[in-house]
């Protein structure tokens, strides 16, 4: 179980970076209509929250 506990923060950081890069790409390149951009931003925000929970979860117990 120790191996999984060490990989969880890494996966959280990967989720955060991927969602930030996705939102940046949509904003920078202006892909799609406004409703699509808003949907990407909302999904990115939710993924960042999940990534933050995975990254900063306390396994001290």
N, C-alpha and C positions, 0 to 999 in steps of 0.2 A: 504494500500500500504506500510505502514511502516514495516509490518511483512516480506514482500517479500524483502525489501531492507536490512533487517538484515540477511536474509538467503543467499543472493547472495554471500557475501564474504566467507561464510562457504562452499558453494558448489565449489567456486573457489579453496579453499585450498584442498578440497577433490579431485578435478580433478588433481591438481598438485601432491599431494602425490600418487595417484593411478598411474599416468603415470610414476612417478619416480620409484615406486616399480616394475611396469611392465618392464621398461627398465633395472632395476637392475637384475630382475629375468632372463631375457633373456641373459644378459651378464654373470651372475654368473653361471648359469646352462648350458649355451651354447646350448640352444634349437634351433633346426632347422638349415637350411643352412644360408649362409651369406646374401642372398637376403631377407630372412625372418627377420633376425636381423636388417638389414638396414631399412626395412619397419616399424618395431616396433619402432625404434629410431625416424624415421620421424613422425610417428603418435604421439609418446610421445611428441615430440617437439611442434607439433601443439596444442596438448591438453594443454601443459604447457602454451602456449601463450594465449589460451582461458581462462584458469584458472587465469592467471595473470590479464587479463582484468577484469574478474569478481571480483577478489579480491580487486584490487586497483581502481575500478571505483568510481568516485566522485558523490555522491548524494546530494551535498550541495545546488543545485539549487531548 
